[in-house]
Amino acid sequence: REKKEYAVTKLGGCCKVCGFNKYNSGLDIHHLDPSRKNPNFKSHRSWKKERIDKEIEHCMLLCKTCHAGVHSKDIIL
């Protein structure tokens, strides 16, 4: 939970599309370029903050609804 809170804060604390910020469990870290995503990112809980910083340089924060909309192409970033 601590590392997720850290990443959420670094990425602005709210969904970049709709502004949702009620709780962190409703927010996802979206990689703008999937080819740059580290395949081990799901286990980032064990990563040092510097490694997380490097990974999220090309990410944005989206709520779960907007994240689904981006992947279904209902929302174009």
HTML snippet that shows the backbone in 3Dmol.js (N, CA, C, O; Angstrom):
<script src="https://3Dmol.org/build/3Dmol-min.js"></script>
<div id="view" style="width:600px;height:400px;position:relative"></div>
<script>
const pdb = `
ATOM      1  N   ARG A   1       0.829  -1.196   0.000  1.00  0.00           N
ATOM      2  CA  ARG A   1       0.000   0.000   0.000  1.00  0.00           C
ATOM      3  C   ARG A   1       0.872   1.257   0.000  1.00  0.00           C
ATOM      4  O   ARG A   1       0.543   2.240  -0.665  1.00  0.00           O
ATOM      5  N   GLU A   2       1.976   1.231   0.739  1.00  0.00           N
ATOM      6  CA  GLU A   2       2.857   2.403   0.825  1.00  0.00           C
ATOM      7  C   GLU A   2       3.414   2.785  -0.555  1.00  0.00           C
ATOM      8  O   GLU A   2       3.440   3.965  -0.905  1.00  0.00           O
ATOM      9  N   LYS A   3       3.854   1.806  -1.329  1.00  0.00           N
ATOM     10  CA  LYS A   3       4.443   2.089  -2.646  1.00  0.00           C
ATOM     11  C   LYS A   3       3.377   2.594  -3.624  1.00  0.00           C
ATOM     12  O   LYS A   3       3.665   3.454  -4.456  1.00  0.00           O
ATOM     13  N   LYS A   4       2.153   2.071  -3.534  1.00  0.00           N
ATOM     14  CA  LYS A   4       1.065   2.553  -4.393  1.00  0.00           C
ATOM     15  C   LYS A   4       0.756   4.000  -4.036  1.00  0.00           C
ATOM     16  O   LYS A   4       0.588   4.832  -4.927  1.00  0.00           O
ATOM     17  N   GLU A   5       0.680   4.309  -2.760  1.00  0.00           N
ATOM     18  CA  GLU A   5       0.416   5.685  -2.330  1.00  0.00           C
ATOM     19  C   GLU A   5       1.524   6.620  -2.816  1.00  0.00           C
ATOM     20  O   GLU A   5       1.257   7.745  -3.238  1.00  0.00           O
ATOM     21  N   TYR A   6       2.754   6.150  -2.754  1.00  0.00           N
ATOM     22  CA  TYR A   6       3.885   6.939  -3.235  1.00  0.00           C
ATOM     23  C   TYR A   6       3.721   7.251  -4.726  1.00  0.00           C
ATOM     24  O   TYR A   6       3.858   8.402  -5.139  1.00  0.00           O
ATOM     25  N   ALA A   7       3.427   6.225  -5.531  1.00  0.00           N
ATOM     26  CA  ALA A   7       3.282   6.408  -6.979  1.00  0.00           C
ATOM     27  C   ALA A   7       2.088   7.303  -7.298  1.00  0.00           C
ATOM     28  O   ALA A   7       2.178   8.159  -8.178  1.00  0.00           O
ATOM     29  N   VAL A   8       0.993   7.121  -6.607  1.00  0.00           N
ATOM     30  CA  VAL A   8      -0.199   7.947  -6.825  1.00  0.00           C
ATOM     31  C   VAL A   8       0.124   9.411  -6.549  1.00  0.00           C
ATOM     32  O   VAL A   8      -0.252  10.288  -7.326  1.00  0.00           O
ATOM     33  N   THR A   9       0.806   9.673  -5.465  1.00  0.00           N
ATOM     34  CA  THR A   9       1.186  11.049  -5.125  1.00  0.00           C
ATOM     35  C   THR A   9       2.106  11.634  -6.187  1.00  0.00           C
ATOM     36  O   THR A   9       1.919  12.775  -6.609  1.00  0.00           O
ATOM     37  N   LYS A  10       3.105  10.855  -6.627  1.00  0.00           N
ATOM     38  CA  LYS A  10       4.045  11.332  -7.654  1.00  0.00           C
ATOM     39  C   LYS A  10       3.328  11.652  -8.970  1.00  0.00           C
ATOM     40  O   LYS A  10       3.761  12.528  -9.718  1.00  0.00           O
ATOM     41  N   LEU A  11       2.237  10.944  -9.248  1.00  0.00           N
ATOM     42  CA  LEU A  11       1.507  11.144 -10.504  1.00  0.00           C
ATOM     43  C   LEU A  11       0.355  12.141 -10.362  1.00  0.00           C
ATOM     44  O   LEU A  11      -0.475  12.259 -11.262  1.00  0.00           O
ATOM     45  N   GLY A  12       0.303  12.841  -9.262  1.00  0.00           N
ATOM     46  CA  GLY A  12      -0.667  13.927  -9.123  1.00  0.00           C
ATOM     47  C   GLY A  12      -1.875  13.654  -8.252  1.00  0.00           C
ATOM     48  O   GLY A  12      -2.623  14.580  -7.938  1.00  0.00           O
ATOM     49  N   GLY A  13      -2.089  12.406  -7.850  1.00  0.00           N
ATOM     50  CA  GLY A  13      -3.132  12.108  -6.882  1.00  0.00           C
ATOM     51  C   GLY A  13      -4.554  11.995  -7.390  1.00  0.00           C
ATOM     52  O   GLY A  13      -5.466  11.733  -6.606  1.00  0.00           O
ATOM     53  N   CYS A  14      -4.766  12.187  -8.687  1.00  0.00           N
ATOM     54  CA  CYS A  14      -6.131  12.084  -9.206  1.00  0.00           C
ATOM     55  C   CYS A  14      -6.116  11.643 -10.665  1.00  0.00           C
ATOM     56  O   CYS A  14      -5.102  11.742 -11.355  1.00  0.00           O
ATOM     57  N   CYS A  15      -7.254  11.160 -11.109  1.00  0.00           N
ATOM     58  CA  CYS A  15      -7.400  10.734 -12.499  1.00  0.00           C
ATOM     59  C   CYS A  15      -7.197  11.939 -13.413  1.00  0.00           C
ATOM     60  O   CYS A  15      -7.798  12.992 -13.202  1.00  0.00           O
ATOM     61  N   LYS A  16      -6.355  11.782 -14.418  1.00  0.00           N
ATOM     62  CA  LYS A  16      -6.049  12.888 -15.331  1.00  0.00           C
ATOM     63  C   LYS A  16      -7.179  13.164 -16.310  1.00  0.00           C
ATOM     64  O   LYS A  16      -7.158  14.181 -17.004  1.00  0.00           O
ATOM     65  N   VAL A  17      -8.163  12.277 -16.378  1.00  0.00           N
ATOM     66  CA  VAL A  17      -9.297  12.502 -17.285  1.00  0.00           C
ATOM     67  C   VAL A  17     -10.464  13.142 -16.539  1.00  0.00           C
ATOM     68  O   VAL A  17     -10.984  14.172 -16.967  1.00  0.00           O
ATOM     69  N   CYS A  18     -10.878  12.533 -15.423  1.00  0.00           N
ATOM     70  CA  CYS A  18     -12.090  13.008 -14.742  1.00  0.00           C
ATOM     71  C   CYS A  18     -11.851  13.644 -13.374  1.00  0.00           C
ATOM     72  O   CYS A  18     -12.759  14.247 -12.801  1.00  0.00           O
ATOM     73  N   GLY A  19     -10.624  13.512 -12.847  1.00  0.00           N
ATOM     74  CA  GLY A  19     -10.307  14.133 -11.564  1.00  0.00           C
ATOM     75  C   GLY A  19     -10.632  13.294 -10.334  1.00  0.00           C
ATOM     76  O   GLY A  19     -10.467  13.771  -9.211  1.00  0.00           O
ATOM     77  N   PHE A  20     -11.088  12.061 -10.515  1.00  0.00           N
ATOM     78  CA  PHE A  20     -11.425  11.201  -9.374  1.00  0.00           C
ATOM     79  C   PHE A  20     -10.230  11.080  -8.431  1.00  0.00           C
ATOM     80  O   PHE A  20      -9.101  10.860  -8.869  1.00  0.00           O
ATOM     81  N   ASN A  21     -10.494  11.227  -7.130  1.00  0.00           N
ATOM     82  CA  ASN A  21      -9.413  11.095  -6.145  1.00  0.00           C
ATOM     83  C   ASN A  21      -9.912  10.619  -4.784  1.00  0.00           C
ATOM     84  O   ASN A  21      -9.250  10.821  -3.767  1.00  0.00           O
ATOM     85  N   LYS A  22     -11.075   9.992  -4.772  1.00  0.00           N
ATOM     86  CA  LYS A  22     -11.693   9.619  -3.504  1.00  0.00           C
ATOM     87  C   LYS A  22     -10.882   8.585  -2.727  1.00  0.00           C
ATOM     88  O   LYS A  22     -10.742   8.703  -1.510  1.00  0.00           O
ATOM     89  N   TYR A  23     -10.350   7.579  -3.408  1.00  0.00           N
ATOM     90  CA  TYR A  23      -9.519   6.579  -2.740  1.00  0.00           C
ATOM     91  C   TYR A  23      -8.540   5.980  -3.743  1.00  0.00           C
ATOM     92  O   TYR A  23      -8.847   5.829  -4.926  1.00  0.00           O
ATOM     93  N   ASN A  24      -7.363   5.646  -3.245  1.00  0.00           N
ATOM     94  CA  ASN A  24      -6.276   5.166  -4.114  1.00  0.00           C
ATOM     95  C   ASN A  24      -6.580   3.830  -4.768  1.00  0.00           C
ATOM     96  O   ASN A  24      -6.081   3.553  -5.858  1.00  0.00           O
ATOM     97  N   SER A  25      -7.383   3.001  -4.132  1.00  0.00           N
ATOM     98  CA  SER A  25      -7.686   1.695  -4.737  1.00  0.00           C
ATOM     99  C   SER A  25      -8.510   1.849  -6.013  1.00  0.00           C
ATOM    100  O   SER A  25      -8.620   0.902  -6.791  1.00  0.00           O
ATOM    101  N   GLY A  26      -9.077   3.001  -6.235  1.00  0.00           N
ATOM    102  CA  GLY A  26      -9.844   3.263  -7.453  1.00  0.00           C
ATOM    103  C   GLY A  26      -9.006   3.873  -8.556  1.00  0.00           C
ATOM    104  O   GLY A  26      -9.534   4.239  -9.606  1.00  0.00           O
ATOM    105  N   LEU A  27      -7.694   3.991  -8.332  1.00  0.00           N
ATOM    106  CA  LEU A  27      -6.796   4.598  -9.312  1.00  0.00           C
ATOM    107  C   LEU A  27      -5.809   3.579  -9.858  1.00  0.00           C
ATOM    108  O   LEU A  27      -5.306   2.725  -9.127  1.00  0.00           O
ATOM    109  N   ASP A  28      -5.539   3.682 -11.158  1.00  0.00           N
ATOM    110  CA  ASP A  28      -4.590   2.805 -11.840  1.00  0.00           C
ATOM    111  C   ASP A  28      -3.462   3.623 -12.443  1.00  0.00           C
ATOM    112  O   ASP A  28      -3.647   4.778 -12.826  1.00  0.00           O
ATOM    113  N   ILE A  29      -2.304   3.014 -12.520  1.00  0.00           N
ATOM    114  CA  ILE A  29      -1.153   3.624 -13.187  1.00  0.00           C
ATOM    115  C   ILE A  29      -1.156   3.116 -14.621  1.00  0.00           C
ATOM    116  O   ILE A  29      -0.970   1.926 -14.873  1.00  0.00           O
ATOM    117  N   HIS A  30      -1.370   4.034 -15.555  1.00  0.00           N
ATOM    118  CA  HIS A  30      -1.471   3.675 -16.973  1.00  0.00           C
ATOM    119  C   HIS A  30      -0.169   4.019 -17.688  1.00  0.00           C
ATOM    120  O   HIS A  30       0.292   5.160 -17.644  1.00  0.00           O
ATOM    121  N   HIS A  31       0.413   3.030 -18.341  1.00  0.00           N
ATOM    122  CA  HIS A  31       1.629   3.242 -19.137  1.00  0.00           C
ATOM    123  C   HIS A  31       1.237   3.769 -20.512  1.00  0.00           C
ATOM    124  O   HIS A  31       0.492   3.116 -21.244  1.00  0.00           O
ATOM    125  N   LEU A  32       1.733   4.937 -20.857  1.00  0.00           N
ATOM    126  CA  LEU A  32       1.394   5.546 -22.144  1.00  0.00           C
ATOM    127  C   LEU A  32       1.970   4.755 -23.313  1.00  0.00           C
ATOM    128  O   LEU A  32       1.388   4.733 -24.397  1.00  0.00           O
ATOM    129  N   ASP A  33       3.102   4.113 -23.097  1.00  0.00           N
ATOM    130  CA  ASP A  33       3.722   3.272 -24.113  1.00  0.00           C
ATOM    131  C   ASP A  33       3.909   1.878 -23.510  1.00  0.00           C
ATOM    132  O   ASP A  33       4.862   1.651 -22.764  1.00  0.00           O
ATOM    133  N   PRO A  34       3.010   0.948 -23.825  1.00  0.00           N
ATOM    134  CA  PRO A  34       3.087  -0.384 -23.217  1.00  0.00           C
ATOM    135  C   PRO A  34       4.412  -1.103 -23.459  1.00  0.00           C
ATOM    136  O   PRO A  34       4.797  -1.965 -22.668  1.00  0.00           O
ATOM    137  N   SER A  35       5.108  -0.765 -24.529  1.00  0.00           N
ATOM    138  CA  SER A  35       6.384  -1.434 -24.799  1.00  0.00           C
ATOM    139  C   SER A  35       7.462  -1.043 -23.782  1.00  0.00           C
ATOM    140  O   SER A  35       8.481  -1.725 -23.667  1.00  0.00           O
ATOM    141  N   ARG A  36       7.242   0.039 -23.053  1.00  0.00           N
ATOM    142  CA  ARG A  36       8.206   0.486 -22.041  1.00  0.00           C
ATOM    143  C   ARG A  36       7.872  -0.036 -20.646  1.00  0.00           C
ATOM    144  O   ARG A  36       8.612   0.214 -19.694  1.00  0.00           O
ATOM    145  N   LYS A  37       6.764  -0.756 -20.523  1.00  0.00           N
ATOM    146  CA  LYS A  37       6.339  -1.247 -19.215  1.00  0.00           C
ATOM    147  C   LYS A  37       7.189  -2.438 -18.786  1.00  0.00           C
ATOM    148  O   LYS A  37       7.340  -3.407 -19.530  1.00  0.00           O
ATOM    149  N   ASN A  38       7.731  -2.355 -17.601  1.00  0.00           N
ATOM    150  CA  ASN A  38       8.491  -3.466 -17.033  1.00  0.00           C
ATOM    151  C   ASN A  38       7.508  -4.590 -16.725  1.00  0.00           C
ATOM    152  O   ASN A  38       6.524  -4.364 -16.021  1.00  0.00           O
ATOM    153  N   PRO A  39       7.753  -5.802 -17.240  1.00  0.00           N
ATOM    154  CA  PRO A  39       6.824  -6.902 -17.000  1.00  0.00           C
ATOM    155  C   PRO A  39       6.664  -7.261 -15.527  1.00  0.00           C
ATOM    156  O   PRO A  39       5.705  -7.941 -15.161  1.00  0.00           O
ATOM    157  N   ASN A  40       7.576  -6.821 -14.688  1.00  0.00           N
ATOM    158  CA  ASN A  40       7.505  -7.094 -13.247  1.00  0.00           C
ATOM    159  C   ASN A  40       6.841  -5.969 -12.461  1.00  0.00           C
ATOM    160  O   ASN A  40       6.864  -5.978 -11.231  1.00  0.00           O
ATOM    161  N   PHE A  41       6.250  -4.997 -13.162  1.00  0.00           N
ATOM    162  CA  PHE A  41       5.686  -3.834 -12.473  1.00  0.00           C
ATOM    163  C   PHE A  41       4.576  -4.214 -11.498  1.00  0.00           C
ATOM    164  O   PHE A  41       4.385  -3.524 -10.496  1.00  0.00           O
ATOM    165  N   LYS A  42       3.856  -5.269 -11.760  1.00  0.00           N
ATOM    166  CA  LYS A  42       2.790  -5.678 -10.831  1.00  0.00           C
ATOM    167  C   LYS A  42       3.334  -5.956  -9.440  1.00  0.00           C
ATOM    168  O   LYS A  42       2.609  -5.830  -8.453  1.00  0.00           O
ATOM    169  N   SER A  43       4.603  -6.334  -9.350  1.00  0.00           N
ATOM    170  CA  SER A  43       5.197  -6.613  -8.037  1.00  0.00           C
ATOM    171  C   SER A  43       6.067  -5.449  -7.564  1.00  0.00           C
ATOM    172  O   SER A  43       7.072  -5.654  -6.884  1.00  0.00           O
ATOM    173  N   HIS A  44       5.672  -4.226  -7.929  1.00  0.00           N
ATOM    174  CA  HIS A  44       6.473  -3.050  -7.569  1.00  0.00           C
ATOM    175  C   HIS A  44       6.499  -2.773  -6.064  1.00  0.00           C
ATOM    176  O   HIS A  44       7.231  -1.895  -5.608  1.00  0.00           O
ATOM    177  N   ARG A  45       5.721  -3.504  -5.309  1.00  0.00           N
ATOM    178  CA  ARG A  45       5.703  -3.300  -3.855  1.00  0.00           C
ATOM    179  C   ARG A  45       7.078  -3.500  -3.229  1.00  0.00           C
ATOM    180  O   ARG A  45       7.388  -2.910  -2.194  1.00  0.00           O
ATOM    181  N   SER A  46       7.895  -4.333  -3.859  1.00  0.00           N
ATOM    182  CA  SER A  46       9.233  -4.603  -3.318  1.00  0.00           C
ATOM    183  C   SER A  46      10.300  -3.681  -3.927  1.00  0.00           C
ATOM    184  O   SER A  46      11.470  -3.765  -3.552  1.00  0.00           O
ATOM    185  N   TRP A  47       9.916  -2.822  -4.840  1.00  0.00           N
ATOM    186  CA  TRP A  47      10.882  -1.945  -5.523  1.00  0.00           C
ATOM    187  C   TRP A  47      11.273  -0.762  -4.640  1.00  0.00           C
ATOM    188  O   TRP A  47      10.510  -0.332  -3.776  1.00  0.00           O
ATOM    189  N   LYS A  48      12.464  -0.254  -4.874  1.00  0.00           N
ATOM    190  CA  LYS A  48      12.896   0.994  -4.238  1.00  0.00           C
ATOM    191  C   LYS A  48      12.203   2.161  -4.947  1.00  0.00           C
ATOM    192  O   LYS A  48      11.811   2.047  -6.108  1.00  0.00           O
ATOM    193  N   LYS A  49      12.060   3.272  -4.245  1.00  0.00           N
ATOM    194  CA  LYS A  49      11.354   4.432  -4.810  1.00  0.00           C
ATOM    195  C   LYS A  49      12.008   4.937  -6.086  1.00  0.00           C
ATOM    196  O   LYS A  49      11.311   5.392  -6.993  1.00  0.00           O
ATOM    197  N   GLU A  50      13.328   4.866  -6.176  1.00  0.00           N
ATOM    198  CA  GLU A  50      14.027   5.326  -7.380  1.00  0.00           C
ATOM    199  C   GLU A  50      13.630   4.487  -8.603  1.00  0.00           C
ATOM    200  O   GLU A  50      13.495   5.013  -9.708  1.00  0.00           O
ATOM    201  N   ARG A  51      13.449   3.211  -8.396  1.00  0.00           N
ATOM    202  CA  ARG A  51      13.037   2.333  -9.500  1.00  0.00           C
ATOM    203  C   ARG A  51      11.593   2.631  -9.901  1.00  0.00           C
ATOM    204  O   ARG A  51      11.263   2.617 -11.087  1.00  0.00           O
ATOM    205  N   ILE A  52      10.744   2.896  -8.931  1.00  0.00           N
ATOM    206  CA  ILE A  52       9.358   3.269  -9.223  1.00  0.00           C
ATOM    207  C   ILE A  52       9.328   4.576  -9.999  1.00  0.00           C
ATOM    208  O   ILE A  52       8.597   4.703 -10.981  1.00  0.00           O
ATOM    209  N   ASP A  53      10.129   5.558  -9.557  1.00  0.00           N
ATOM    210  CA  ASP A  53      10.191   6.851 -10.258  1.00  0.00           C
ATOM    211  C   ASP A  53      10.533   6.660 -11.727  1.00  0.00           C
ATOM    212  O   ASP A  53       9.908   7.267 -12.597  1.00  0.00           O
ATOM    213  N   LYS A  54      11.516   5.824 -12.005  1.00  0.00           N
ATOM    214  CA  LYS A  54      11.928   5.582 -13.379  1.00  0.00           C
ATOM    215  C   LYS A  54      10.806   4.920 -14.181  1.00  0.00           C
ATOM    216  O   LYS A  54      10.584   5.262 -15.342  1.00  0.00           O
ATOM    217  N   GLU A  55      10.115   3.992 -13.569  1.00  0.00           N
ATOM    218  CA  GLU A  55       9.035   3.270 -14.258  1.00  0.00           C
ATOM    219  C   GLU A  55       7.852   4.179 -14.585  1.00  0.00           C
ATOM    220  O   GLU A  55       7.245   4.047 -15.648  1.00  0.00           O
ATOM    221  N   ILE A  56       7.521   5.100 -13.681  1.00  0.00           N
ATOM    222  CA  ILE A  56       6.316   5.914 -13.887  1.00  0.00           C
ATOM    223  C   ILE A  56       6.578   7.218 -14.634  1.00  0.00           C
ATOM    224  O   ILE A  56       5.670   8.035 -14.787  1.00  0.00           O
ATOM    225  N   GLU A  57       7.803   7.422 -15.097  1.00  0.00           N
ATOM    226  CA  GLU A  57       8.102   8.634 -15.870  1.00  0.00           C
ATOM    227  C   GLU A  57       7.172   8.796 -17.065  1.00  0.00           C
ATOM    228  O   GLU A  57       6.822   9.918 -17.429  1.00  0.00           O
ATOM    229  N   HIS A  58       6.774   7.699 -17.671  1.00  0.00           N
ATOM    230  CA  HIS A  58       5.944   7.739 -18.873  1.00  0.00           C
ATOM    231  C   HIS A  58       4.569   7.137 -18.597  1.00  0.00           C
ATOM    232  O   HIS A  58       4.009   6.413 -19.421  1.00  0.00           O
ATOM    233  N   CYS A  59       4.043   7.455 -17.416  1.00  0.00           N
ATOM    234  CA  CYS A  59       2.737   6.950 -17.006  1.00  0.00           C
ATOM    235  C   CYS A  59       1.824   8.110 -16.633  1.00  0.00           C
ATOM    236  O   CYS A  59       2.263   9.246 -16.453  1.00  0.00           O
ATOM    237  N   MET A  60       0.562   7.789 -16.527  1.00  0.00           N
ATOM    238  CA  MET A  60      -0.400   8.751 -15.996  1.00  0.00           C
ATOM    239  C   MET A  60      -1.360   8.008 -15.087  1.00  0.00           C
ATOM    240  O   MET A  60      -1.494   6.787 -15.164  1.00  0.00           O
ATOM    241  N   LEU A  61      -2.012   8.749 -14.239  1.00  0.00           N
ATOM    242  CA  LEU A  61      -2.944   8.178 -13.286  1.00  0.00           C
ATOM    243  C   LEU A  61      -4.349   8.268 -13.856  1.00  0.00           C
ATOM    244  O   LEU A  61      -4.786   9.334 -14.289  1.00  0.00           O
ATOM    245  N   LEU A  62      -5.053   7.142 -13.854  1.00  0.00           N
ATOM    246  CA  LEU A  62      -6.427   7.088 -14.336  1.00  0.00           C
ATOM    247  C   LEU A  62      -7.277   6.331 -13.328  1.00  0.00           C
ATOM    248  O   LEU A  62      -6.805   5.388 -12.693  1.00  0.00           O
ATOM    249  N   CYS A  63      -8.539   6.747 -13.183  1.00  0.00           N
ATOM    250  CA  CYS A  63      -9.444   5.946 -12.369  1.00  0.00           C
ATOM    251  C   CYS A  63      -9.755   4.675 -13.159  1.00  0.00           C
ATOM    252  O   CYS A  63      -9.493   4.600 -14.359  1.00  0.00           O
ATOM    253  N   LYS A  64     -10.305   3.698 -12.485  1.00  0.00           N
ATOM    254  CA  LYS A  64     -10.566   2.411 -13.137  1.00  0.00           C
ATOM    255  C   LYS A  64     -11.533   2.560 -14.320  1.00  0.00           C
ATOM    256  O   LYS A  64     -11.374   1.876 -15.330  1.00  0.00           O
ATOM    257  N   THR A  65     -12.521   3.437 -14.205  1.00  0.00           N
ATOM    258  CA  THR A  65     -13.477   3.638 -15.296  1.00  0.00           C
ATOM    259  C   THR A  65     -12.803   4.270 -16.506  1.00  0.00           C
ATOM    260  O   THR A  65     -12.973   3.794 -17.629  1.00  0.00           O
ATOM    261  N   CYS A  66     -12.047   5.328 -16.291  1.00  0.00           N
ATOM    262  CA  CYS A  66     -11.352   5.979 -17.401  1.00  0.00           C
ATOM    263  C   CYS A  66     -10.282   5.068 -17.990  1.00  0.00           C
ATOM    264  O   CYS A  66     -10.062   5.074 -19.202  1.00  0.00           O
ATOM    265  N   HIS A  67      -9.620   4.291 -17.150  1.00  0.00           N
ATOM    266  CA  HIS A  67      -8.602   3.360 -17.634  1.00  0.00           C
ATOM    267  C   HIS A  67      -9.238   2.346 -18.592  1.00  0.00           C
ATOM    268  O   HIS A  67      -8.683   2.056 -19.651  1.00  0.00           O
ATOM    269  N   ALA A  68     -10.401   1.812 -18.217  1.00  0.00           N
ATOM    270  CA  ALA A  68     -11.114   0.894 -19.105  1.00  0.00           C
ATOM    271  C   ALA A  68     -11.514   1.610 -20.387  1.00  0.00           C
ATOM    272  O   ALA A  68     -11.436   1.029 -21.470  1.00  0.00           O
ATOM    273  N   GLY A  69     -11.938   2.858 -20.276  1.00  0.00           N
ATOM    274  CA  GLY A  69     -12.326   3.632 -21.462  1.00  0.00           C
ATOM    275  C   GLY A  69     -11.169   3.874 -22.408  1.00  0.00           C
ATOM    276  O   GLY A  69     -11.358   3.877 -23.625  1.00  0.00           O
ATOM    277  N   VAL A  70      -9.981   4.077 -21.878  1.00  0.00           N
ATOM    278  CA  VAL A  70      -8.795   4.267 -22.718  1.00  0.00           C
ATOM    279  C   VAL A  70      -8.474   2.979 -23.466  1.00  0.00           C
ATOM    280  O   VAL A  70      -8.197   3.000 -24.665  1.00  0.00           O
ATOM    281  N   HIS A  71      -8.514   1.865 -22.756  1.00  0.00           N
ATOM    282  CA  HIS A  71      -8.172   0.588 -23.394  1.00  0.00           C
ATOM    283  C   HIS A  71      -9.220   0.126 -24.402  1.00  0.00           C
ATOM    284  O   HIS A  71      -8.898  -0.597 -25.345  1.00  0.00           O
ATOM    285  N   SER A  72     -10.478   0.542 -24.206  1.00  0.00           N
ATOM    286  CA  SER A  72     -11.530   0.184 -25.163  1.00  0.00           C
ATOM    287  C   SER A  72     -11.637   1.211 -26.284  1.00  0.00           C
ATOM    288  O   SER A  72     -12.442   1.065 -27.204  1.00  0.00           O
ATOM    289  N   LYS A  73     -10.801   2.266 -26.193  1.00  0.00           N
ATOM    290  CA  LYS A  73     -10.764   3.351 -27.177  1.00  0.00           C
ATOM    291  C   LYS A  73     -12.019   4.233 -27.147  1.00  0.00           C
ATOM    292  O   LYS A  73     -12.298   4.954 -28.106  1.00  0.00           O
ATOM    293  N   ASP A  74     -12.777   4.171 -26.039  1.00  0.00           N
ATOM    294  CA  ASP A  74     -13.870   5.108 -25.848  1.00  0.00           C
ATOM    295  C   ASP A  74     -13.326   6.474 -25.429  1.00  0.00           C
ATOM    296  O   ASP A  74     -13.974   7.498 -25.640  1.00  0.00           O
ATOM    297  N   ILE A  75     -12.145   6.482 -24.840  1.00  0.00           N
ATOM    298  CA  ILE A  75     -11.463   7.724 -24.447  1.00  0.00           C
ATOM    299  C   ILE A  75     -10.138   7.757 -25.186  1.00  0.00           C
ATOM    300  O   ILE A  75      -9.350   6.814 -25.111  1.00  0.00           O
ATOM    301  N   ILE A  76      -9.899   8.838 -25.892  1.00  0.00           N
ATOM    302  CA  ILE A  76      -8.642   9.028 -26.615  1.00  0.00           C
ATOM    303  C   ILE A  76      -7.821  10.060 -25.845  1.00  0.00           C
ATOM    304  O   ILE A  76      -8.273  11.183 -25.625  1.00  0.00           O
ATOM    305  N   LEU A  77      -6.637   9.680 -25.445  1.00  0.00           N
ATOM    306  CA  LEU A  77      -5.763  10.603 -24.681  1.00  0.00           C
ATOM    307  C   LEU A  77      -5.056  11.559 -25.621  1.00  0.00           C
ATOM    308  O   LEU A  77      -4.284  12.406 -25.173  1.00  0.00           O
TER     309      LEU A  77
END
`;
const viewer = $3Dmol.createViewer("view");
viewer.addModel(pdb, "pdb");
viewer.setStyle({}, {cartoon: {color: "spectrum"}});
viewer.zoomTo();
viewer.render();
</script>
